[in-house]
Amino acid sequence: MRNILLLLITLLFSTTLFSQTLDPIKWEAGIEKEAEDVYILHFEATLDPGWHLYSQKEAETDEIAPTPTEFTFNNTADTFTLVGETIEPKGIEKYDNIFEMDVKYFEDKVNFTQKIKLVDKNLKVIKAEVFFSVCDDEKCLAPEVIEFDLSITGEAIENKGDLSTITTDDRNKSEALYIEVQGKEAFPTDQVEKKSYLNIFILGFLGGLIALLTPCVFPMIPLTVSFFTKSAKDKKKGLFNALLYGFFIFAIYVLLSLPFHLLDSLDPEILNNISTNVTLNIVFFIIFIVFAISFFGYFEITLPASWSNKMDNKATSVGGILGVFFMALTLALVSFSCTGPILGSLLGGSLSSDGGAIQLSFGMGGFGLALALPFALFALFPNWLNSLPKSGGWLNTVKVVLGFLELALAFKFLSNADLVEHWGILKREVFIAIWIVIGISMTLYLFGKIRFPHDGPIQKLSMTRKSLGALTLAFVIYLLPGLSNTAYANLKLLSGFPPPLFYSVYEKEAHGPLGLNAYTDFEEGIQAAKQQKKPVMLDFTGWACVNCRKMEEQVWSHPEIIEILKNEYILISLYVDDREKLSKKDQFKFLKPDGRVKDIRTVGDKWATFQTVNFQNNSQPYYVLLNTDMKLLNATTAYTPDTSEYLKWLKKGLKNFRRK
């Protein structure tokens, strides 16, 4: 009666609790007699479109590979013998983009056969078991075991287990798998917040303002505005042309982002993967070093003179609105030696933060607007021109300071590549030491102790230069604790820029992904969270889960994300395909909602069941943010290759934890 009651209660909850779990494969078994005492066992799998079942042949590799299908039988020397191996069809053999290797798999419907010869003439039932896992193009489900009872008379039924075998201990251990997850009504969907592009627009605008102060752009403002306001016979027409000139400057920089939209449409992951693409990060590093040397005055990066001359001639000969457009284009080409490095920073920063083409367009729009505004404003209020400072040596100082900033930013890109590949050449303390050297050099330059090729003799240091030098020195002093192995090494104001704390020249104790300290037992992790008063991130993962590794290597490795996982959350990584056997006392029988009895024999069995019963999901990767009262802190999420979205998701969970 108690077993029946347990079954009824479980079935009652099953209609809602398991409504979102995936079940893309159905198994059927059969038996046919071939000869006297010789039988053929049939196992047929039917898969939903897009799902793959993998071959029995295990990949010969140390890398992540598909979970092979396995058949086991209850044969002993006195029952029956297997005649040969389990036969499978030819299947599909091809290179798999998910596992990045040649694999063999089956789609739609597949039939496996196993020939047996009876030893015991009175044998009535043959027990068989199939162990398997299925994947689609984004995820793999936790491995499962299906058991069958095949009657010699020809009947075959799935062995759902005997309810009478479930003991009180089994029920207690089954109940221990359930946690009362609260707050589902507050987060009804698995969506993260939509991106805000305001920040990148503001950064682009600030970049444009800095570009205005360079020797290539600043002197052009009074010359161009005077040309429009004084050369035109009609004042209104001159004003209109000046405003149109500003608009075309804005439009040209926005148009520069259009090719990236084409790339984004061809393959959305092209731009999203730049942040962890080693080659591209090294290319950015080299480019920024070149930009820095150029800003220091050792050479100039300019576009071919024929381009600007041609545009200038077009502007003169064409006239009208088209002529104004070519004038704006000429400014963009002529000023490239100063604006190019700043645009390069904008390009590298926006793409490496996974913002994609839309985010880049916002940044370029902000940059173009900042460049265009002076031409429009001074055309409207020409008297303001008198208040502009005169060109002079201070413009070169601005350029050199930008060179130091470009140099510091260059090492950020090299750090990204080093972090992903784990070369160990630019660990946190080495990175900070380089920034300290750059900061000291910039301080010495601002105080006149270092000079570059285009610097003139300094008669007297201006107050602005002294203030900026003092500010730079204060920043260097702030960086110094970052070289230590103390609590002061965190440098929270720079979170996301230096390599994470664990990537250190000092010995660190960590054993999780990317060196993170990850608990592999739920209860142990919860106890640690209670002691440290931190929220929990549950990471349902698998050893053979490619997208789990992609998330760790391409998204978690983002410095700001790994910093948050390291310092703000307790990470609990539960491997659903871990085949390590539980101790005998920890093994038990679990009654599933569909009436089947599942043997919890391995670590993976336990955590796969734990995920399904509590979160109604059986795919990996799968991430859950909780507090120690089992309240959700944000919607659950799965494979999220967009770094910025994942970062916002983590930050929102942290914000909700602190609020509650």
Salt bridges, closest charged atoms under 4 A:
ASP23 OD2 - LYS26 NZ 3.49
GLU32 OE2 - HIS42 NE2 2.50
GLU34 OE1 - LYS115 NZ 3.13
GLU36 OE1 - LYS33 NZ 3.97
ASP37 OD2 - LYS121 NZ 2.20
GLU70 OE2 - ARG579 NH1 2.95
GLU88 OE2 - LYS104 NZ 3.15
GLU107 OE2 - HIS52 NE2 3.08
GLU129 OE1 - ARG601 NH2 3.40
ASP136 OD2 - LYS139 NZ 3.00
GLU144 OE1 - LYS592 NZ 3.69
ASP149 OD1 - LYS127 NZ 3.08
GLU158 OE2 - ARG596 NH1 2.72
ASP169 OD2 - LYS173 NZ 3.01
GLU300 OE2 - LYS399 NZ 3.91
GLU552 OE1 - ARG549 NE 2.88
GLU560 OE2 - LYS651 NZ 2.81
GLU568 OE1 - ARG658 NH2 3.19
ASP586 OD1 - LYS585 NZ 3.54
ASP594 OD2 - ARG596 NE 2.95
ASP599 OD1 - LYS589 NZ 2.92
ASP642 OD2 - LYS195 NZ 2.92
